[in-house]
Amino acid sequence: MDLMTPGIISIIFNGGYLAVCIFLLYLIYELKKRHERIDEKIDTLEKEKISKDEFYRSVSGWREEINILHKKIDDLKDLIIKERLK
């Protein structure tokens, strides 16, 4: 239900203090639900994150493999150049 419909606004304005109090309680309730959902998402993200050390260990392994591949490509290039010069 859209809270900004003219019917809801007129009920709040014409309903007096009771209507305003009920509306404010509803807003507080909705904000509390949103806050709880955000807290749950934050908890989930904190559980799933990895430390910087773990990240660097996993990336450094890739870097080593890339360096090995780079050396093999350089060796192959040198071999091709030597064969062409003969």
C-alpha positions, 0 to 999 in steps of 0.5 A: 500500500502506498502511504502517499495516497490522498486517502491515507493522508486525509485519514491521518489529518482528519483522524486526530492524534490517534491516527498520527500515533498509529501512523508513527508507530507503523513507520517505526515498525517498518524502519525497524524491519529494514534495520534488521534486514540490513543487519542480516546482510551485513552479518552475511557479508562479514562471514563471507569476506576473506582477509587481505592475507588470504587474498594476496596468497591466492593472487600471488599464486596466480602471479607466479604462474603468470611469471612462469608462463612469461618465462616460457614464452620468452624462451620460445621466442629466443629459440625461434630467433636462434633458429631463424638466424641459422 
